[in-house]
Amino acid sequence: MRVAFSPPDITDEEIEEVSKVLKSGWITTGPETKEFERRIASYCGVNRAVCLNSQTACAEMALRVLGVGEGDEVITSAYTYTASASIIAHVGAKIVLVDTQKDGLEMDYGALERAITLNTKAIIPVDIAGIPCDYDRIFDIVEKKKGIFTPSNKIQSALGRIAVCSDSAHSFGAVYKGKTAGSVADFSAFSFHAVKNLTTAEGGALTWRSIEGIDDEEIYRQIQLLSLHGQNKDALSKNKPGAWEYDIVGTWYKCNMTDIMAALGVVQLRRYPEMLAKRKRIISRYDGAFRPLGVKTLNHYDERKSGSGHLYITRVPGITAEQRNEIITKMAERGVACNVHYKPLPLHTAYKNLGFDIKDYPNALANYENEITLPLNTTLTDEQVEFVIECFKSVVGEYL
């Protein structure tokens, strides 16, 4: 038996919807994308959503709308994928990395508070594995630091504090204290990449909480301009009879979503409740099998939060990074593909070149060295789940 790590869960429903778009004669940004945006906003419990070609683009647009740029600082976790931090460099701000908790993958919130300076304009918490961060603690911190915050644009002034821009790449469908992800942080950027719970092949969505004194439509229009060359009409509007003329109001970017992508998303969203339920069932089976062995796993569900069940992250106590790699190889030899989430950013060349040293992030390094991510996706059969359990128990048993 072979078990892939995270193949997309595509049915005939998605194929039929994409086929309709292909046959419609309109395949770029148009009515299907706008419908997907409306459904995303409704699902998340916010007034507006923007769908773009990646989570990275969405997260960067949030920083740009906030006016974050040269001379500013943005804080994120050292334990994440590069997109959480690279967008900070894209807008010309300084990347500030914070270590994780000693025995957990969330940021060390004490270290986060200490990292805030007069120049801090935003914090990017990372919902690793689809589990919401402690947003109460994060908002308490930014409220406490209001006295040293100096706004540099209208939205920052309306917030009156450091913005909380969640990296929600993993957490679409998660719930934090009764609020759906997307309505918790000031801005939330979701990923719909091929390996995510809900996929549009590539793609992402940006949502935001309404800000007093700021029109949601104003934010929406600004992101439309930023994501389509600064052009004041999209292709659909230009296609109306006699409506060819347009203006370029800024020399901006190109990262719009297509209707082909949105068609996938519309059907995936319709199927999403059952997909989330299946992930929860698999996690329950894994936890029941692995926790008694002493394998450490994340807490996806409790009275405060319900994760999206995106990744099943394990940590095997006492093993070295080399032994971790041996386990992954042995699992692959048995037919089970595993992964690692994540190699801390200071271990990568780009971040070393920026001056980051892994010695300053000992918890992130320790959490990484014995981390193994097991397959968790909605194409898994009961037999495959049981096969993963049997293989992992057998292989890991040699090291415990």
C-alpha positions as CSV (number, residue, x, y, z in Angstrom):
1,M,0.0,0.0,0.0
2,R,1.2,3.5,-0.7
3,V,0.0,6.6,1.1
4,A,0.6,10.0,-0.4
5,F,1.2,13.0,1.9
6,S,-1.4,15.4,0.8
7,P,-3.1,14.9,-2.6
8,P,-6.0,17.2,-3.6
9,D,-9.5,16.0,-2.9
10,I,-11.2,16.6,-6.3
11,T,-14.5,15.1,-7.3
12,D,-16.7,15.2,-10.4
13,E,-18.5,18.2,-8.9
14,E,-15.3,20.3,-9.1
15,I,-14.6,19.0,-12.6
16,E,-18.1,19.9,-13.8
17,E,-17.9,23.4,-12.3
18,V,-14.5,24.1,-13.9
19,S,-15.8,22.7,-17.2
20,K,-18.8,25.2,-17.1
21,V,-16.3,28.1,-16.7
22,L,-14.1,26.8,-19.5
23,K,-17.1,26.6,-21.8
24,S,-18.5,30.0,-20.7
25,G,-15.8,31.9,-22.7
26,W,-14.8,33.8,-19.5
27,I,-11.9,32.2,-17.6
28,T,-10.0,35.0,-15.9
29,T,-11.3,37.1,-13.0
30,G,-15.0,37.5,-13.3
31,P,-18.4,36.4,-11.9
32,E,-17.2,33.1,-10.4
33,T,-14.4,34.9,-8.5
34,K,-16.8,37.5,-7.2
35,E,-19.2,34.7,-6.1
36,F,-16.4,32.9,-4.4
37,E,-15.4,36.1,-2.5
38,R,-19.0,36.5,-1.3
39,R,-19.2,32.9,-0.1
40,I,-15.8,33.2,1.7
41,A,-16.9,36.4,3.5
42,S,-20.2,34.8,4.5
43,Y,-18.4,31.7,5.8
44,C,-15.9,33.7,7.8
45,G,-18.6,36.1,9.2
46,V,-17.1,39.3,7.7
47,N,-18.4,41.9,5.3
48,R,-15.8,41.5,2.5
49,A,-13.2,39.1,1.2
50,V,-10.7,39.4,-1.6
51,C,-9.5,36.3,-3.5
52,L,-6.0,36.4,-5.1
53,N,-3.6,34.0,-6.6
54,S,-1.8,33.0,-3.3
55,Q,-1.9,33.5,0.4
56,T,1.4,35.3,0.1
57,A,-0.1,37.9,-2.2
58,C,-3.1,38.3,0.2
59,A,-0.8,38.7,3.3
60,E,1.4,41.2,1.4
61,M,-1.7,43.2,0.3
62,A,-2.7,43.5,4.0
63,L,0.7,45.1,4.8
64,R,0.4,47.4,1.8
65,V,-3.1,48.6,2.7
66,L,-1.8,49.2,6.2
67,G,0.9,51.4,4.7
68,V,3.8,49.3,6.2
69,G,7.1,50.1,4.6
70,E,10.6,51.3,5.0
71,G,11.6,52.1,8.6
72,D,8.8,50.0,10.0
73,E,9.2,46.6,11.8
74,V,6.9,43.6,11.6
75,I,7.2,40.7,14.0
76,T,6.5,37.0,13.1
77,S,7.6,33.6,14.3
78,A,10.9,32.0,13.5
79,Y,9.0,28.6,13.2
80,T,7.1,29.0,9.9
81,Y,7.3,28.9,6.2
82,T,9.1,31.7,4.5
83,A,5.9,33.4,3.2
84,S,5.2,34.6,6.7
85,A,8.4,36.7,6.7
86,S,9.3,37.3,3.1
87,I,6.3,39.6,2.6
88,I,7.8,41.9,5.3
89,A,10.9,42.2,3.1
90,H,8.7,42.8,0.0
91,V,7.2,46.0,1.5
92,G,10.6,47.2,2.6
93,A,10.1,46.7,6.4
94,K,12.4,45.0,8.9
95,I,11.7,41.4,9.7
96,V,11.7,40.7,13.4
97,L,11.6,37.0,14.3
98,V,10.5,35.6,17.7
99,D,11.3,32.2,19.1
100,T,8.6,29.6,19.9
101,Q,7.5,28.5,23.3
102,K,9.7,26.0,25.0
103,D,7.5,23.0,24.1
104,G,5.1,24.3,21.6
105,L,4.9,25.8,18.1
106,E,3.2,29.1,18.9
107,M,5.3,32.2,19.4
108,D,6.7,32.8,22.8
109,Y,4.3,35.6,23.7
110,G,6.6,37.0,26.4
111,A,9.3,37.3,23.7
112,L,6.8,38.9,21.4
113,E,5.9,41.6,23.9
114,R,9.6,42.3,24.5
115,A,10.3,42.5,20.7
116,I,7.9,45.4,20.2
117,T,9.5,48.8,19.6
118,L,8.4,52.3,18.5
119,N,8.7,51.1,14.9
120,T,6.5,48.0,15.2
121,K,3.5,48.3,12.9
122,A,2.2,44.8,12.6
123,I,2.4,41.3,14.1
124,I,2.0,38.2,12.0
125,P,1.0,35.3,14.2
126,V,1.0,31.9,12.5
127,D,-1.8,29.4,12.9
128,I,0.4,26.3,12.5
129,A,-1.4,23.1,11.5
130,G,-4.7,25.1,11.4
131,I,-4.7,25.7,15.2
132,P,-5.5,29.3,16.2
133,C,-3.0,31.2,18.2
134,D,-3.8,32.7,21.5
135,Y,-5.4,35.8,20.1
136,D,-6.6,37.1,23.4
137,R,-3.0,37.3,24.6
138,I,-1.9,38.9,21.3
139,F,-4.6,41.6,21.5
140,D,-3.8,42.2,25.1
141,I,-0.2,42.8,24.2
142,V,-0.9,45.3,21.4
143,E,-3.4,47.1,23.6
144,K,-0.8,47.4,26.3
145,K,1.7,48.9,23.8
146,K,-0.8,51.5,22.3
147,G,1.1,54.3,24.1
148,I,4.2,53.9,21.9
149,F,2.4,53.3,18.6
150,T,2.7,56.0,16.0
151,P,0.3,55.5,13.0
152,S,1.5,56.3,9.5
153,N,-1.7,56.1,7.5
154,K,-5.5,56.3,7.9
155,I,-6.1,52.7,8.7
156,Q,-3.3,52.6,11.2
157,S,-4.8,55.7,12.8
158,A,-8.3,54.1,12.9
159,L,-6.8,51.0,14.6
160,G,-4.8,53.1,17.0
161,R,-2.4,50.2,17.7
162,I,-0.2,47.6,16.1
163,A,-2.2,45.6,13.5
164,V,-2.6,41.8,14.0
165,C,-2.3,40.2,10.6
166,S,-2.8,36.5,11.0
167,D,-1.0,34.0,8.8
168,S,-4.1,31.8,8.5
169,A,-2.7,29.8,5.6
170,H,-3.6,26.6,7.5
171,S,-6.6,27.6,9.5
172,F,-9.5,28.1,7.1
173,G,-12.5,26.7,8.9
174,A,-10.9,26.9,12.4
175,V,-12.9,28.5,15.2
176,Y,-11.5,30.6,18.1
177,K,-13.8,31.2,21.1
178,G,-16.9,31.0,18.9
179,K,-15.5,33.2,16.1
180,T,-14.5,31.7,12.7
181,A,-11.0,32.2,11.5
182,G,-11.0,35.2,9.3
183,S,-13.0,37.3,11.8
184,V,-10.6,37.0,14.7
185,A,-7.5,39.0,13.6
186,D,-7.5,42.4,12.0
187,F,-6.5,40.8,8.7
188,S,-6.4,37.1,7.9
189,A,-4.7,35.6,4.9
190,F,-5.8,32.0,3.9
191,S,-4.1,29.6,1.5
192,F,-5.9,27.5,-1.1
193,H,-2.8,25.9,-2.5
194,A,-3.0,22.3,-3.8
195,V,-2.0,20.8,-0.4
196,K,-4.4,22.8,1.7
197,N,-7.7,21.6,3.1
198,L,-9.7,23.6,0.6
199,T,-7.9,24.1,-2.8
200,T,-8.2,26.2,-5.8
201,A,-4.8,24.7,-7.1
202,E,-3.1,28.0,-6.3
203,G,-4.9,30.9,-4.6
204,G,-5.8,32.5,-1.4
205,A,-8.2,34.9,0.3
206,L,-7.8,37.9,2.5
207,T,-10.5,38.8,5.1
208,W,-10.6,41.6,7.6
209,R,-12.6,42.8,10.6
210,S,-14.5,46.0,10.0
211,I,-12.5,49.0,11.4
212,E,-14.4,51.9,12.9
213,G,-14.1,54.9,10.6
214,I,-12.9,52.9,7.6
215,D,-15.3,51.7,4.8
216,D,-14.9,48.0,4.0
217,E,-15.5,48.9,0.4
218,E,-12.6,51.3,0.5
219,I,-10.3,48.5,1.6
220,Y,-11.7,46.2,-1.1
221,R,-11.2,48.7,-3.9
222,Q,-7.7,49.4,-2.8
223,I,-6.8,45.8,-2.9
224,Q,-8.4,45.4,-6.3
225,L,-6.1,48.2,-7.5
226,L,-3.0,46.8,-5.9
227,S,-3.6,43.4,-7.3
228,L,-4.3,44.4,-10.9
229,H,-1.6,46.8,-12.0
230,G,-3.4,49.8,-10.4
231,Q,-6.0,49.6,-13.2
232,N,-9.3,51.2,-12.2
233,K,-11.4,48.7,-14.2
234,D,-11.2,44.9,-14.1
235,A,-11.3,42.9,-17.3
236,L,-15.0,42.1,-16.9
237,S,-15.9,45.8,-16.6
238,K,-13.8,46.6,-19.6
239,N,-15.6,44.0,-21.6
240,K,-18.9,45.8,-21.5
241,P,-19.9,47.4,-24.8
242,G,-18.0,50.7,-25.3
243,A,-16.3,50.5,-21.9
244,W,-12.8,49.9,-23.0
245,E,-11.2,53.0,-21.5
246,Y,-9.5,52.7,-18.1
247,D,-6.9,54.5,-16.0
248,I,-3.8,53.3,-14.3
249,V,-3.7,55.0,-10.9
250,G,-0.6,53.3,-9.5
251,T,2.4,51.2,-10.7
252,W,1.3,48.2,-8.7
253,Y,1.1,44.4,-8.9
254,K,-0.6,41.5,-10.7
255,C,-1.9,38.7,-8.5
256,N,-5.6,38.3,-9.2
257,M,-7.5,35.0,-9.0
258,T,-9.1,33.4,-12.1
259,D,-12.6,32.1,-12.5
260,I,-11.1,28.7,-13.2
261,M,-9.6,28.7,-9.7
262,A,-12.7,30.1,-8.1
263,A,-14.9,27.4,-9.7
264,L,-12.8,24.8,-7.8
265,G,-13.2,26.8,-4.7
266,V,-17.0,27.2,-4.9
267,V,-17.5,23.5,-4.9
268,Q,-14.8,22.8,-2.3
269,L,-16.5,25.3,0.0
270,R,-19.8,23.5,-0.5
271,R,-18.2,20.2,0.5
272,Y,-16.1,21.7,3.3
273,P,-18.1,20.8,6.4
274,E,-17.8,17.1,5.6
275,M,-14.1,17.5,4.8
276,L,-13.5,19.1,8.2
277,A,-15.4,16.4,10.0
278,K,-13.3,13.7,8.3
279,R,-10.1,15.4,9.3
280,K,-11.3,15.5,12.9
281,R,-12.1,11.7,12.8
282,I,-8.6,10.9,11.5
283,I,-6.9,13.1,14.1
284,S,-8.9,11.3,16.8
285,R,-7.7,7.9,15.5
286,Y,-4.1,9.1,15.3
287,D,-4.1,10.6,18.8
288,G,-5.6,7.4,20.3
289,A,-2.8,5.4,18.7
290,F,0.2,7.6,19.3
291,R,-0.2,9.5,22.5
292,P,0.0,6.3,24.6
293,L,3.4,5.6,23.1
294,G,4.7,9.0,24.4
295,V,4.7,10.6,21.0
296,K,3.8,14.3,21.4
297,T,1.0,15.7,19.3
298,L,-0.8,19.0,19.0
299,N,-4.1,19.8,20.7
300,H,-6.4,20.6,17.8
301,Y,-9.7,20.8,19.7
302,D,-10.6,22.1,23.1
303,E,-13.1,24.3,24.8
304,R,-11.4,27.4,23.5
305,K,-10.7,26.5,20.0
306,S,-11.3,24.1,17.1
307,G,-8.6,23.8,14.5
308,S,-9.0,23.1,10.8
309,G,-7.1,19.8,11.1
310,H,-4.7,20.8,8.4
311,L,-1.5,19.0,9.6
312,Y,-0.8,16.1,11.9
313,I,2.4,17.2,13.5
314,T,4.2,14.8,15.9
315,R,7.3,15.1,18.0
316,V,9.2,12.0,19.0
317,P,10.9,12.7,22.4
318,G,14.7,12.1,22.6
319,I,15.5,11.6,19.0
320,T,18.1,13.6,17.0
321,A,17.5,15.4,13.7
322,E,19.4,12.5,12.0
323,Q,17.2,9.9,13.7
324,R,14.1,11.9,12.6
325,N,15.3,11.7,9.0
326,E,15.9,8.0,9.4
327,I,12.3,7.5,10.6
328,I,11.0,9.5,7.6
329,T,13.1,7.4,5.2
330,K,11.9,4.1,6.8
331,M,8.3,5.3,6.6
332,A,8.8,6.1,2.9
333,E,10.3,2.6,2.3
334,R,7.1,1.2,3.7
335,G,5.0,3.3,1.4
336,V,4.1,6.2,3.7
337,A,5.1,9.8,2.7
338,C,5.9,12.0,5.7
339,N,7.1,15.6,5.9
340,V,8.6,18.2,8.3
341,H,6.9,21.4,9.3
342,Y,8.9,23.5,9.5
343,K,12.6,24.1,9.2
344,P,13.0,27.3,11.2
345,L,13.7,30.4,9.1
346,P,17.2,31.1,10.6
347,L,18.4,27.8,9.2
348,H,17.7,28.9,5.6
349,T,20.4,30.7,3.6
350,A,18.2,33.8,2.8
351,Y,17.6,34.5,6.5
352,K,21.2,33.7,7.5
353,N,22.2,36.4,4.9
354,L,19.8,38.8,6.7
355,G,21.8,38.2,9.9
356,F,19.6,35.7,11.7
357,D,21.3,33.0,13.8
358,I,19.5,29.9,14.9
359,K,21.4,30.1,18.2
360,D,19.0,32.9,19.1
361,Y,16.0,30.6,18.6
362,P,16.8,27.5,20.7
363,N,13.2,26.5,21.2
364,A,12.4,26.6,17.5
365,L,15.4,24.5,16.8
366,A,14.5,21.9,19.5
367,N,10.9,21.7,18.3
368,Y,12.1,21.2,14.7
369,E,14.8,18.5,15.4
370,N,12.3,15.7,16.4
371,E,9.3,16.8,14.3
372,I,7.6,14.5,11.8
373,T,4.3,15.3,10.0
374,L,2.1,12.3,9.1
375,P,-0.3,12.2,6.1
376,L,-3.6,13.9,7.0
377,N,-6.0,14.5,4.1
378,T,-9.5,13.7,3.1
379,T,-8.6,11.2,0.4
380,L,-7.4,8.8,3.0
381,T,-9.4,5.6,3.4
382,D,-9.9,3.9,6.7
383,E,-7.5,1.2,5.6
384,Q,-4.8,3.8,4.8
385,V,-5.2,5.5,8.1
386,E,-4.7,2.1,9.9
387,F,-1.7,1.4,7.7
388,V,-0.1,4.7,8.7
389,I,-0.7,4.0,12.3
390,E,0.8,0.5,12.1
391,C,3.9,1.7,10.2
392,F,4.5,4.6,12.5
393,K,4.1,2.6,15.6
394,S,6.5,0.0,14.3
395,V,9.2,2.4,13.1
396,V,9.0,4.8,16.0
397,G,9.0,1.9,18.5
398,E,12.6,1.3,17.6
399,Y,13.5,4.8,18.9
400,L,11.4,5.1,22.0
